[in-house]
Amino acid sequence: MSYSTQYQTLRVLRAFFTWLADQPGFKSKIRHSDAEYFRLSEKEARIAKAPRETSVPTLEQIQRTLLVMPITTDMERRNRALLAFTLLTGMRDGAVASLKLKHVNLMEGNVIQDAREVQTKFSKTFTTWFFPVGTDVRCIVEDWIKFLREEKLWSTDDPLFPATAVVNGQSRQFEASGLSRNHWMNAGPIREIFRRAFAMAGLAYFNPHSFRKTLVQLGQRLCRTPEEMKAWSQNLGHEAVLTTFLSYGAVASVRQAEIIKALAGPTVADMGPAQALAALQKFLSDQTSQRIL
């Protein structure tokens, strides 16, 4: 077994024997300190808990996926809007599956994650404002909501992303037949939609939760003050900004190399007037591009 598997197995055993030491008939035979036997050495524990860099989709990869997704049928339109909405809001897939149309306010550009009706983590209620990920992404979501309200004539209590209607077809087999007016029972179908979408674009699979890491990386580039980063963190539903940095904000190794190499470059004080002006123009151009995104 790998060190990681050993670590998790011993952790469960340690908890079990700690509990057993308090049970009648075992108190005289097992001490709480006996449970400490179920531990790896410090060296082995560090190996077991070593973080592994996970792949995070870039904005360009997600936008490419949205471009190649078909929109011929109602289900295909729903699937593309689902990816766009996940990027626009950074919501967890369980919450997205339980959203109703009334929870989205297009005029204000926000989503009210009401824990009384939405399956939020730890049953927290908070408002998420649309992230600045491009007007094209927002238009996909707006078009989908208008389609449901104006063409389908759905009410505000209907699901934002309805499950697929299944009927007994002419072949006497169950077949997909448009949209039902029911929520998905769980987030499994959402992850399958993501899997097929990235495969269609010729990319590796990225699960819905990885979009939250994409947004954190975007926030690290756009936010210029601690207040802005705090607002970005709250928009993801994090009460502490450290949660955003520690759980989602790891700098990818490629980006780490870029930053370190840039720091080793010449400073403004070392540049001549022409070089300093060129560097300033490039910085302003990069900032403008980021704001447009």
Sequence and secondary structure as in RCSB ss.txt:
>XXXX:A:sequence
MSYSTQYQTLRVLRAFFTWLADQPGFKSKIRHSDAEYFRLSEKEARIAKAPRETSVPTLEQIQRTLLVMPITTDM
ERRNRALLAFTLLTGMRDGAVASLKLKHVNLMEGNVIQDAREVQTKFSKTFTTWFFPVGTDVRCIVEDWIKFLRE
EKLWSTDDPLFPATAVVNGQSRQFEASGLSRNHWMNAGPIREIFRRAFAMAGLAYFNPHSFRKTLVQLGQRLCRT
PEEMKAWSQNLGHEAVLTTFLSYGAVASVRQAEIIKALAGPTVADMGPAQALAALQKFLSDQTSQRIL
>XXXX:A:secstr
  HHHHHHHHHHHHHHHHHHTTSTTTTTT  GGGGGGS   HHHHHHHT         HHHHHHHHHHS  SSHH
HHHHHHHHHHHHHH   HHHHHT BGGGEETTTTEEEE TTTS  GGG  EEEE  SS HHHHHHHHHHHHIIII
IS   TTSBSS  EEEEE TTSSEEEEEE SS  SSSHHHHHHHHHHHHHTT     TTHHHHHHHHHHHHH  S
HHHHHHHHHHTT SSHHHIIIII    HHHHHHHHHHHTS  GGGS HHHHHHHHHHHHHHHHHHHH 
